[in-house]
């Protein structure tokens, strides 16, 4: 007589997603504990992503009061707490789901976030963007260069190559900047007008005489201070929009400091 195979029998676990992770859940599951069925040997990573939450948005997993990693196999009747921030709760021992981002955060953005890319560059952040990046290249760049992937595509964040990523909630570019500054506590890291808005290259001071043949006549007459991109050779000066850009950055940085 053969023994029965119980590996495919349906079991149940209780899940509770915290804070902004609820953005990915249907309304009737937000902010509450709910029961979810699963079958066989299922990792906690696979189940939370099947519920709609990309792994790159999660920083802490707690099962029955114990911190676990993405490889943990869910067991019947597990009580699973899912957090977007490693610091959210105090435990004697916490398992990091990914290495912390070291130094200044570097970004790579998908094709829908061109204006946000320009704003991040304006504030001095190393930001890769092209309007024709395919998804596989975005995932590869994020992985190989340790860049934080910003996207409006939830499916892209579920790719196994993506370690650092965020689904940008806001659709208005100004509010998107505030969202990113606030989420990653970036206002103190802003270094304005350090990078080229066009290609992300670093800017350096350049003598007017060396670029005079490339300047409009009025610009050459009214301005004496210029910067040039080391990569694409784009030239910048403090023209009519300079004060507007300064005011914009001051406003979003102030909003980005708000809790």
N, C-alpha and C positions, 0 to 999 in steps of 0.2 A: 504494500500500500504506500503510495507516494505522499510525502508531506505537502501540505498546502503552501502556496507562495503568498505571503502577506505583503510583499514589497509594493504591490500596486493598489493596495487598499487605500481608500480615502481617509485622511486624517485631518485634524484641525489644529490651528494655532491662532493665538490672539495677537493682533498687531495694533500698535499705537504710533502714529507719525506725529512729530512735534513741529511746531512753529511753521516756517515757510515751506516745509515739505508737503504740507496740506494743499498747497497750490496745485499739486499734481493729482489729487484725489477727487472723486465725485463728491458733491456737497454732503451726501448722507454719510460719508466716512471721515469727514474732516473734524479734527479735534476730539475724537472719541476712540475708545478701544473697540475693535470689531473682530469677529471671527472669520477666518479665511481657510478654505479647504486646500489641501495639497495631496499629491500622490507620490509614492516612492521616495527615493533619496533626492531631496531637493535642497540646494544651497540657499542660504538666506539672501544672497545676492540675486539669484535667479527669481526668487519669489517677490522681493521688493520691486524689482524691475517689471515683473509681470503685472504688478499693481499700479504701474505707471510712473514710479519714482526712479530716475536715473542714478546709478551708483555714484557718479561723480558729484552729486549734490549731498551725499551722506558722509558725515565725518565720525559718527559714533553709533555703534550697534550694541544694545544691551539685552541679554536674554536671561530672565529670572534674576536680575540684579548683577549679572556677570557680563563684562565687556567681551565681545567676540569679534572675529574678523569675517570677511566676506565668504570665506570657505566653510563656515559653520553649517552643518547639516541640520535643518529644522526637524524637531521632534514633536510628536503629538502633545498638545496642551502647552506648548511653549508660550510664554508671555514675552513678546518682543517689542522693545522700545527703539524707535529709529529717530536719530537727531541730526540736524544739519550742521551743528557746531560741536567740535571736540570739547569745548570748555563748558557745555551746557549743564552738566551735572558733575557732582563729586563722587568718585569711586576710588577705592584703595588702589586698584590697578585698571588702567584703561588701555585698550589696544588701538593703536593708530591704524587707520585703514589705508593711509598713504603717507609718504614722507611729507613733512611740512615744506611749503614753498620757501626756499631760502633766498634771502636778499630781496631786492626790488622785484615785484611781480611783473612778468612779461606776458603779453597777450597775443592771441591769434583770434581773429573774428571771422564769422561767416559772411556770405555775400549780402545778407539783409541788414548789416550793421555798419554801413559805410560812414554815415554821419558820426556815429559813436566812435569809430576808429579815428576820425579827424580830431574829435574833441580830446580823446585820450592822448593822441600825439601832441596836441597843443599844450597839454599839461605835462608833457615830458615823459610819458610812458612808452616803452618799447612795444609797439603795436603793429603786428603784421596783418595786412588786409589786401585782398584782391577781389574784384567782383566776379572772378571766374574760378575761385578755389573749389575743386570737387570735394565731396565729403571725405573720401579716403585720404586725400592730401591734408586736409585740416586735422584729421585724427593723427596722421603720421607726424606732422609738424608739432602738434601739441605733445605727443609722446617723446619724440627724439630731442626736442629743445626744452622740455619742461615748461611749456607755456600754458597759461590758463586759457582754455577755449571758451569763448563767449558766443552763444548761438541762440537762435529762436527755433531750433530744430531739436526736439526732445529725443528723437531717435538717434541723432548723431551723438548725443551724450551717453547713450547706452552701448556704444562701440567699446569693445574690450581694450583697445589701445588708449582710450581717453582716461587719463588719471585725474587731471585737473580740469574741471569744466563747470559752467553755469548756464542755465537757461535764463536768458534776460527777460524778466517779467514785463517791464514797461515797453510801450511801443513808441512813445515820444522820445526823440533823441536826448533832449535836455534831461528828462526824468531818468533815462537810461544811465546817463553819467552819474547822477545823484545816487542811483541804485548801486552802481559798482563802487563808487567812492565809499558809500556807507557800509556795504557788505564786507569790504576788505580793508576798511579803516585806512584809506589812502590819502586823505587831505594833507597830512604832514609830509607826504612823499612827492607832492606836486612840485615840479621844476618847470615853470612856464617857458615856452618858446625855445625849447632845447632841441626839438626834433622837427624834421621836415613834414609838413602836413601832406605832402604829395606822396613821398616814398618811405618815410620813417627814418631816413638817414639823420645823422647828427649835424647840427649847424655849427659853424665857426665864424668868427668875425672876419670881415674881408675889407680891404681898403677900397674906397670908391674908385680910385684911379685904375685899379686892376679890372674893374667890371664896367667902366664908363660906357663902353661901346654897346653894352647890353641893356642900358637903362633908358626909359623914356625921358625926353628932354625935361619935362616938368619935374619928374622925380629927381633927376640929377641936380636940378636947381634948388629944390626945397629940402632935400635930405642929405645927411652926411654919414649916418651910421647904417651899415649894412651887414647882413649875415648871409652865408651861402651854405647850401647842403653839400656835404662831402661826397655824397653818392650821385645825385642827379643834377647837381649844380644849380638848382633853383635858388633864386635870390629873394631875400626878404628885407623889408624895412618897416619902420613904424609909421605906416600910412594911416588913412582915415579910419580904418576898421580896428586899429590897434587898441584904442581905449574901449571900444565895444567888446573886444575879446577879453580884455582885462576885467571888465565889469561882469561879463558872463562867468568867467572862472571864479571870481570872488563870490558870486551868488551860489554857484553849484557847490563850491567847497564849503560854504556855510551850511547849506542844506545837507551836504554829505556828512557833516559832523553831528547832525541831529539824530537822536535815537528814535 
